[in-house]
Amino acid sequence: MKPAPENPTTTSDYDLRRRWLIPPVLWAAFGALCVLFQAWVFIRWAADGNLRGYPFSGEAPGYLKIGTRVLEGVAIIGCILMIIACWRESRAAGHITLFAALLAGYFLVIWTDPYSGTFMHTVSANLIGVNYPSWGPYLPGWQGPTPQAQTLLEDLGYPWVVLWILIGLGIARLLTTRRPHWSPARVAVVTAVLVFPIDLVLEHAYMRFGGYGYPRALPYLTLFEGQWYQLPLTSPICMTFLAVMPIVLMTVYARPGHEVWLLDGSLDLPRRAQPWIRLLAGIGFANLCMLSLQLVMLAAASISYPIDLPPWYERPT
């Protein structure tokens, strides 16, 4: 007797369910939760009258006042250019690209910023530039001192993380081309070694023009320790290993003919769902990376000590 044929409807339903049980969908679910959560935070923050700034009337070097305004312009224009580039790339590809998904994600991670200062003041906001009261008090578990400020320059620094990622991927691609016999692990290690000093230079340049500052120093692990432009090494370490290298690793270990793990399989989903799944997957991944960064910075701050700050980096009164 021949076995009964499989029920085609049952098989189809199983395949459909399996098609949705892929990493991009899980990342997208987390991304959707992050979007809803930050909407809840910012609606309450805005409703309480926080759409305002803190006036700065203290003394500051003339070059810093000019540099702050110039850097704000550069940061805004840079973000606009990245949006245009990602839009054109996605349009040419016919789908949301990895960089577009990541850029959307890093635009939507600013809500995590106060968590690095859950118990103390850990990031100095440049009051010369566009600033606004912190939404830290609206985050669960946040107990930092108030008042505190957020700034346009600090918040626009997050989308620029995508440029850091592009630098890392460019280095990895160059190494793969010049050293085709190297293993993915070796390419990743050398990329990390090269990205770290590049971040030191770029991040410190952003700080010297008023991007943000660190009011606490880690003994023996802080460049220019005690100065208003000091840079704790935890920051470039986090940027290298929590922002850049995860994408580099996914890229160098991607199977031939496949996308990076974060998005792999999402193009097999229904056409209408694809852009949302890919965007939300990028948002979820970026949020997890930055939440991890904030927690590391919080842990590092617990063994740091405060320094004297100039007026433009003091907490608002």
Sequence and secondary structure as in RCSB ss.txt:
>XXXX:A:sequence
MKPAPENPTTTSDYDLRRRWLIPPVLWAAFGALCVLFQAWVFIRWAADGNLRGYPFSGEAPGYLKIGTRVLEGVA
IIGCILMIIACWRESRAAGHITLFAALLAGYFLVIWTDPYSGTFMHTVSANLIGVNYPSWGPYLPGWQGPTPQAQ
TLLEDLGYPWVVLWILIGLGIARLLTTRRPHWSPARVAVVTAVLVFPIDLVLEHAYMRFGGYGYPRALPYLTLFE
GQWYQLPLTSPICMTFLAVMPIVLMTVYARPGHEVWLLDGSLDLPRRAQPWIRLLAGIGFANLCMLSLQLVMLAA
ASISYPIDLPPWYERPT
>XXXX:A:secstr
       HHHHHHHHHHHHH SHHHHHHHHHHHHHHHHHHHHHHHHHTT        S   HHHHHHHHHHHHHH
HHHHHHHHHHHHHHHHHHTS  HHHHHHHHHHT GGGGGGGGSSS  SB  TTSSEEE  GGGSTT    SS EE
EHHHHHTTTTHHHHHHHHHHHHHHHHHH TTS HHHHHHHHHHHHHHHHHHHHHHHHHTTS B SEE TTSEETT
TSTT EETHHHHHIIIIIIHHHHHHHHT  TT   TTTTTGGGS TTTHHHHHHHHHHHHHHHHHHHHHHHHHHH
HTT EE    GGGS   
